[in-house]
Amino acid sequence: MLPFTEKIQRTLAFHKMVKPGDHLVVAVSGGPDSVALLYALNRLQSEMVLRLTIAHLDHGTREGTSAEDAEFVRKTAARLGIPVVVERRDVPGACAKSGMSFQETARTIRLKFLESVREQVSAQKVAMAHTADDQAETVFINLLRGGGPRGLGGMRPFRGTLIRPLIDCTRKDVMEFLGKEGIEFREDSTNRDVQYLRNRIRMELLPYLEREYNPQVRQALQQTARILQWEEEHLNREAEDWFERLSREDPQKHQVILECEALKALPPALQARLVRLALERGRGNLRRVTFDHILKVLALLEPGQSGKVVSRARGLGCREGGPFPQDI
């Protein structure tokens, strides 16, 4: 078995996540995964010529223990001699205003915070501590929610400025590394709260499947995610190519027009991707766009449907040779 830091170095190199001289913002919650990532990158920074800055967001939750997490991260940063940025956000308050779930609100705020720190310190990348176990859980969550290849591909090793150096490391790898090195970390009690779907999958469903069906179910899910990521990348490139040939855009009117006759000749998988691209380009995002909306548009390609408009798909409409409205 590869030593922990060597496994991370191999992941960084294989996915070309960093290059010599890069400045990384390391997202550190104080939990075992992020602390292990921090210590590993700290050991690798001389050899790989990296600079590190720690970023920690206090979510203002758990009756003051989040403030203790923040203080733990400050002390860890001082011990390692690494600059740190710690800020606090009222996530519960933002959640109440937005109407979104706490986890979705926290994720949105956290990503904005990390990106702001990256810009503030002029760093190239933000390193997050998602592990192979997180990947398996994510794939299962998306499966239960009816995700397509994109969702079942789980988390990408890197996307834009975000990188996930622990994506090939298991939670067991993390705990063994921390235990062997005698490294302290914080425990988040919410990670054991079974009201959250991810925690139920981690603590109940996956252990049951390992015990009763496949002891290697986590590895199987990770392998499935990697295969689907490769295939998704290929199909996305092909869809982009077809989109450039079959579409016309009017940015001022937020409209995208696809050539229906040419679209009909393509396989359903490409048809769906082109419709998604048209909606995304026209609206600027895919929020609240579901598979059902895509199917309603594709149904207009069937014989006898020319010129019809879908009227009940949250305002989504389409007509042969016409635009995809932006208001869903």
Disulfide bonds with the S-S distance in Angstrom:
none
